[in-house]
Amino acid sequence: MVALDSAIQVLSIIEQDNSVPKKVRTTIKEAITSLQEHDGKSHEVKIDQVLQQLGDLSDDPNLPPYTRTQIWNVVSVLESV
């Protein structure tokens, strides 16, 4: 899935960005791990869980505006998968 790989790539960039609050980076790392795990859950369930996490993150007032836009873009990509 090319779209899923590109979403993970953008999330990885956010995770490595030191201007992003640590709490947000931790949640992003959990989202990446969730998308990459082979734990028996369907892709749809994993994506839904990650979409919920990212939706909560996008409301964080400490989130830099550019990062918020990146998260919205990832949400759009994941919704189209």
Residue, then its C-alpha position, 0 to 999 in steps of 0.5 A: m500500500v503506497a498510501l500507507d507507506s507515505a503516511i508512515q513516512v510523514l509521521s516519521i518526519i513529524e516524530q523526528d522534529n524536535s520543535v514538536p512537543k514530546k507528548v505529540r511525538t510519543t503519540i505519533k510513534e505509537a501510531i507508526t508502531s500500530l500501523q506497522e505491527h502484524d498483530g492480527k488486526s485488520h488494516e481497517v481497524k488499525i487505521d481507524q485507531v490511528l485516525q482517532q489518535l491523530g484527530d485528538l492530536s490535531d486539537d492540541p493547542n501546543l502543536p505547531p501550525y505546520t505540524r497540524t497541517q501535516i497531520w491533517n494531510v496524513v489523516s486525508v491519506l489514511e481516510s482514502v486507504 
